[in-house]
Amino acid sequence: MISVAILGAGNVATHLFKAFSKKEGVFVSQWYNRHIDTLASYKNEVDVIDDLSQLKDADVYIMAVSDDVIANLSSQLPFENRLVVHTSGSVSVYDIDKKHKRGVLYPLQTFSKNAEIDFANVPICIETINKACYPLLKQLARSLGSPTKRVNSDQRRVLHLAAVFVNNFTNQLYRIGHEITESEGAEFDLLKPLILETALKVQNHSPFTAQTGPAKRHDKKTIKKHLKALENPHHKNIYELLTESIQHTHGRKKL
Amino acid sequence: MISVAILGAGNVATHLFKAFSKKEGVFVSQWYNRHIDTLASYKNEVDVIDDLSQLKDADVYIMAVSDDVIANLSSQLPFENRLVVHTSGSVSVYDIDKKHKRGVLYPLQTFSKNAEIDFANVPICIETINKACYPLLKQLARSLGSPTKRVNSDQRRVLHLAAVFVNNFTNQLYRIGHEITESEGAEFDLLKPLILETALKVQNHSPFTAQTGPAKRHDKKTIKKHLKALENPHHKNIYELLTESIQHTHGRKKL
């Protein structure tokens, strides 16, 4: 049985708590947050605290807090030589106070406040400074049913960066699609099967192979029509830049 | 029973033929292509022809051909006053020779050569000049199990444009994610659940509501780290432009 203390009360912390609570082999011994009120609804399930000095011995302390808080919180922990990890994609493992055994459990997924999450769909990237810390973190991630991958700092950094492209930026393209369709009273709903199919395609094919459309075909006529139709200058810039990017990837002449 | 003649042998034509062949209520009477060899493997299933003068009477003639060919092919058809449609998102219905009854069946989906397609996931946008042509086209699309939507020219035009954003441009963001992860020997596979979850999220939430990440949070520190990490100037430009776009959509200060 691995004992875990969770620090923080955001989306990741909450999803981790709920998932651990349902799984065998893991026991959340304490849940800390600066504002204890946020944890009030869990007080019958777990020892909720707002005072770091109350933290008891645990196998792993998981700091699922804002990037900016990680370094400071780790220094305030009133013990040393225990395994302390953060869950951030972009913060260095060395930002954790060096009095601890240090590691990272980076769940590569987007967490919503309300939607239930199946950790089988959450790859967990594990980074440790000391190799000896790795097996326990792997066992912990596996207990959630998550695929795990050992990564180094550079790999975690590029995964986080790539995640911004495939998640936040992609979602913004959906948003632009929404704006464009609504501008003529067309229904965004009609695009939803296409959005899903585009994401499904790259589950089994490389994005390079999956590419289609006017940019790849160098279909100047359609590209010209589209640029003319785009009224919003931001949308026009994005259209031009991504068309160029596709043509750069797939060779031949420029826009 | 609706009789259909298909013209063209690309992805859309082939998927339509296969789908119609399996469905009740529709009969593909002939399949035309300029190069008959392309259709050789279907000659036992349908009357394949490469000579327009051999076209017999049919309820609908579907031109599933390249945008550039539509106008010319429609003029060459050796009959008039019959229902002739194209399947393009961006070509005007008026590009079809006015000797015909004219319409558009625009399937709003990405078609791959090999992957089987379920037309239940292919919304078909229907446009007609003459209202009287609409019911037959709707019945035809419904026979495939497709959701249908009557659209006007402007709506079809913006749907096609929006499809480029949510399909081609999104796929290029996946490609960039692939390049970025591989640059450090990290695995693109780790991003696949996130890609799928991002697409699933907007099936039930607006892209506006679904947005998360450093751009929306105005997390300058992370944005700066990311821009520093991006070596490819194209990727850097795309990062900056889409970050700005998110911040424009979600208010407050600029990058």
Chai-1 contact restraints between the chains, C-beta under 6 A:
chainA,res_idxA,chainB,res_idxB,connection_type,confidence,min_distance_angstrom,max_distance_angstrom,comment,restraint_id
A,S90,B,T222,contact,1.0,0.0,6.0,A-B,restraint_1
A,S90,B,K225,contact,1.0,0.0,6.0,A-B,restraint_2
A,L108,B,L190,contact,1.0,0.0,6.0,A-B,restraint_3
A,L108,B,L194,contact,1.0,0.0,6.0,A-B,restraint_4
A,Q109,B,L194,contact,1.0,0.0,6.0,A-B,restraint_5
A,T110,B,E197,contact,1.0,0.0,6.0,A-B,restraint_6
A,T110,B,T212,contact,1.0,0.0,6.0,A-B,restraint_7
A,N121,B,P193,contact,1.0,0.0,6.0,A-B,restraint_8
A,P123,B,L190,contact,1.0,0.0,6.0,A-B,restraint_9
A,K149,B,L190,contact,1.0,0.0,6.0,A-B,restraint_10
A,D154,B,E184,contact,1.0,0.0,6.0,A-B,restraint_11
A,Q155,B,E184,contact,1.0,0.0,6.0,A-B,restraint_12
A,Q155,B,A186,contact,1.0,0.0,6.0,A-B,restraint_13
A,V158,B,I180,contact,1.0,0.0,6.0,A-B,restraint_14
A,V158,B,T181,contact,1.0,0.0,6.0,A-B,restraint_15
A,V158,B,E184,contact,1.0,0.0,6.0,A-B,restraint_16
A,V158,B,A186,contact,1.0,0.0,6.0,A-B,restraint_17
A,L159,B,A186,contact,1.0,0.0,6.0,A-B,restraint_18
A,L161,B,I180,contact,1.0,0.0,6.0,A-B,restraint_19
A,L161,B,H226,contact,1.0,0.0,6.0,A-B,restraint_20
A,L161,B,A229,contact,1.0,0.0,6.0,A-B,restraint_21
A,A162,B,G177,contact,1.0,0.0,6.0,A-B,restraint_22
A,A162,B,I180,contact,1.0,0.0,6.0,A-B,restraint_23
A,A162,B,T181,contact,1.0,0.0,6.0,A-B,restraint_24
A,A162,B,L191,contact,1.0,0.0,6.0,A-B,restraint_25
A,A163,B,L194,contact,1.0,0.0,6.0,A-B,restraint_26
A,V164,B,G213,contact,1.0,0.0,6.0,A-B,restraint_27
A,F165,B,L173,contact,1.0,0.0,6.0,A-B,restraint_28
A,F165,B,I176,contact,1.0,0.0,6.0,A-B,restraint_29
A,F165,B,G177,contact,1.0,0.0,6.0,A-B,restraint_30
A,V166,B,L173,contact,1.0,0.0,6.0,A-B,restraint_31
A,V166,B,Y174,contact,1.0,0.0,6.0,A-B,restraint_32
A,V166,B,G177,contact,1.0,0.0,6.0,A-B,restraint_33
A,V166,B,L191,contact,1.0,0.0,6.0,A-B,restraint_34
A,V166,B,I195,contact,1.0,0.0,6.0,A-B,restraint_35
A,N167,B,L194,contact,1.0,0.0,6.0,A-B,restraint_36
A,N167,B,T198,contact,1.0,0.0,6.0,A-B,restraint_37
A,N168,B,G213,contact,1.0,0.0,6.0,A-B,restraint_38
A,N168,B,A215,contact,1.0,0.0,6.0,A-B,restraint_39
A,F169,B,L173,contact,1.0,0.0,6.0,A-B,restraint_40
A,F169,B,L242,contact,1.0,0.0,6.0,A-B,restraint_41
A,T170,B,T170,contact,1.0,0.0,6.0,A-B,restraint_42
A,T170,B,L173,contact,1.0,0.0,6.0,A-B,restraint_43
A,T170,B,T198,contact,1.0,0.0,6.0,A-B,restraint_44
A,N171,B,T198,contact,1.0,0.0,6.0,A-B,restraint_45
A,N171,B,P207,contact,1.0,0.0,6.0,A-B,restraint_46
A,N171,B,A210,contact,1.0,0.0,6.0,A-B,restraint_47
A,N171,B,Q211,contact,1.0,0.0,6.0,A-B,restraint_48
A,Q172,B,L242,contact,1.0,0.0,6.0,A-B,restraint_49
A,Q172,B,S245,contact,1.0,0.0,6.0,A-B,restraint_50
A,Q172,B,I246,contact,1.0,0.0,6.0,A-B,restraint_51
A,L173,B,F165,contact,1.0,0.0,6.0,A-B,restraint_52
A,L173,B,V166,contact,1.0,0.0,6.0,A-B,restraint_53
A,L173,B,F169,contact,1.0,0.0,6.0,A-B,restraint_54
A,L173,B,T170,contact,1.0,0.0,6.0,A-B,restraint_55
A,Y174,B,V166,contact,1.0,0.0,6.0,A-B,restraint_56
A,Y174,B,V202,contact,1.0,0.0,6.0,A-B,restraint_57
A,Y174,B,P207,contact,1.0,0.0,6.0,A-B,restraint_58
A,R175,B,P207,contact,1.0,0.0,6.0,A-B,restraint_59
A,R175,B,F208,contact,1.0,0.0,6.0,A-B,restraint_60
A,R175,B,T249,contact,1.0,0.0,6.0,A-B,restraint_61
A,I176,B,F165,contact,1.0,0.0,6.0,A-B,restraint_62
A,G177,B,A162,contact,1.0,0.0,6.0,A-B,restraint_63
A,G177,B,F165,contact,1.0,0.0,6.0,A-B,restraint_64
A,G177,B,V166,contact,1.0,0.0,6.0,A-B,restraint_65
A,H178,B,P207,contact,1.0,0.0,6.0,A-B,restraint_66
A,I180,B,V158,contact,1.0,0.0,6.0,A-B,restraint_67
A,I180,B,L161,contact,1.0,0.0,6.0,A-B,restraint_68
A,I180,B,A162,contact,1.0,0.0,6.0,A-B,restraint_69
A,T181,B,V158,contact,1.0,0.0,6.0,A-B,restraint_70
A,T181,B,A162,contact,1.0,0.0,6.0,A-B,restraint_71
A,E184,B,D154,contact,1.0,0.0,6.0,A-B,restraint_72
A,E184,B,Q155,contact,1.0,0.0,6.0,A-B,restraint_73
A,E184,B,V158,contact,1.0,0.0,6.0,A-B,restraint_74
A,A186,B,Q155,contact,1.0,0.0,6.0,A-B,restraint_75
A,A186,B,V158,contact,1.0,0.0,6.0,A-B,restraint_76
A,A186,B,L159,contact,1.0,0.0,6.0,A-B,restraint_77
A,L190,B,L108,contact,1.0,0.0,6.0,A-B,restraint_78
A,L190,B,P123,contact,1.0,0.0,6.0,A-B,restraint_79
A,L190,B,K149,contact,1.0,0.0,6.0,A-B,restraint_80
A,L191,B,A162,contact,1.0,0.0,6.0,A-B,restraint_81
A,L191,B,V166,contact,1.0,0.0,6.0,A-B,restraint_82
A,K192,B,Q203,contact,1.0,0.0,6.0,A-B,restraint_83
A,P193,B,N121,contact,1.0,0.0,6.0,A-B,restraint_84
A,L194,B,L108,contact,1.0,0.0,6.0,A-B,restraint_85
A,L194,B,Q109,contact,1.0,0.0,6.0,A-B,restraint_86
A,L194,B,A163,contact,1.0,0.0,6.0,A-B,restraint_87
A,L194,B,N167,contact,1.0,0.0,6.0,A-B,restraint_88
A,I195,B,V166,contact,1.0,0.0,6.0,A-B,restraint_89
A,I195,B,A199,contact,1.0,0.0,6.0,A-B,restraint_90
A,L196,B,A199,contact,1.0,0.0,6.0,A-B,restraint_91
A,E197,B,T110,contact,1.0,0.0,6.0,A-B,restraint_92
A,T198,B,N167,contact,1.0,0.0,6.0,A-B,restraint_93
A,T198,B,T170,contact,1.0,0.0,6.0,A-B,restraint_94
A,T198,B,N171,contact,1.0,0.0,6.0,A-B,restraint_95
A,A199,B,I195,contact,1.0,0.0,6.0,A-B,restraint_96
A,A199,B,L196,contact,1.0,0.0,6.0,A-B,restraint_97
A,A199,B,A199,contact,1.0,0.0,6.0,A-B,restraint_98
A,V202,B,Y174,contact,1.0,0.0,6.0,A-B,restraint_99
A,Q203,B,K192,contact,1.0,0.0,6.0,A-B,restraint_100
A,P207,B,N171,contact,1.0,0.0,6.0,A-B,restraint_101
A,P207,B,Y174,contact,1.0,0.0,6.0,A-B,restraint_102
A,P207,B,R175,contact,1.0,0.0,6.0,A-B,restraint_103
A,P207,B,H178,contact,1.0,0.0,6.0,A-B,restraint_104
A,F208,B,R175,contact,1.0,0.0,6.0,A-B,restraint_105
A,A210,B,N171,contact,1.0,0.0,6.0,A-B,restraint_106
A,Q211,B,N171,contact,1.0,0.0,6.0,A-B,restraint_107
A,T212,B,T110,contact,1.0,0.0,6.0,A-B,restraint_108
A,G213,B,V164,contact,1.0,0.0,6.0,A-B,restraint_109
A,G213,B,N168,contact,1.0,0.0,6.0,A-B,restraint_110
A,A215,B,N168,contact,1.0,0.0,6.0,A-B,restraint_111
A,T222,B,S90,contact,1.0,0.0,6.0,A-B,restraint_112
A,K225,B,S90,contact,1.0,0.0,6.0,A-B,restraint_113
A,H226,B,L161,contact,1.0,0.0,6.0,A-B,restraint_114
A,A229,B,L161,contact,1.0,0.0,6.0,A-B,restraint_115
A,H234,B,S245,contact,1.0,0.0,6.0,A-B,restraint_116
A,N237,B,L241,contact,1.0,0.0,6.0,A-B,restraint_117
A,I238,B,L241,contact,1.0,0.0,6.0,A-B,restraint_118
A,L241,B,N237,contact,1.0,0.0,6.0,A-B,restraint_119
A,L241,B,I238,contact,1.0,0.0,6.0,A-B,restraint_120
A,L241,B,L241,contact,1.0,0.0,6.0,A-B,restraint_121
A,L242,B,F169,contact,1.0,0.0,6.0,A-B,restraint_122
A,L242,B,Q172,contact,1.0,0.0,6.0,A-B,restraint_123
A,S245,B,Q172,contact,1.0,0.0,6.0,A-B,restraint_124
A,S245,B,H234,contact,1.0,0.0,6.0,A-B,restraint_125
A,I246,B,Q172,contact,1.0,0.0,6.0,A-B,restraint_126
A,T249,B,R175,contact,1.0,0.0,6.0,A-B,restraint_127
